[in-house]
Amino acid sequence: MEGGCGQFYATATQTASSANTATAITFNSATQVNGLAINGSDATKINCTEAGLLQVTVTAQATASSSYTGYLWINVNGTDGFAVRKAVAGADIISHTALVTVAAGNYLKVLYSVSNTGLTLPNAAASSPIPAIPAVQVSITRIEQ
């Protein structure tokens, strides 16, 4: 299938500045991009050069010293989609998959919110034999034009 696929990474720990506030994930790495790109002036945006129906899968590493709640959702061109919610105590994963429709020139954002700033999305450096674990990984596949 042509266009509209890619893998995007946030390889820095993501920490919300305040509780119960939407915080956009900042992406700093991408692979296998085709029809998608990290916005050059706003790294919280993934630009779409082609229209279509996209399957977006987000995996966020999460950690908290107590039981806090994390929320994760996808925003298309400024419009929020549905969110997922997960209670996190210790190390865990918050994941979300959604189908989103985009027009050429639209952008995607991945946002999160936490009930307490003690819940972070940590990046883990590589340590043999385990490769690096990005704070957030996003896989996007265009499934229909």
Protein Blocks (a to p, Z undefined) as FASTA:
>chain_A
ZZhiacdddfbdcddfbghiacddddfbdehiehiacdfklmkbccdfbgcddddddddd
dddfbdcdddddddeehiacdddddddehjddddddddddddehiacddddddfbfkbcc
dddddddfbdcddfbdcddddfbZZ
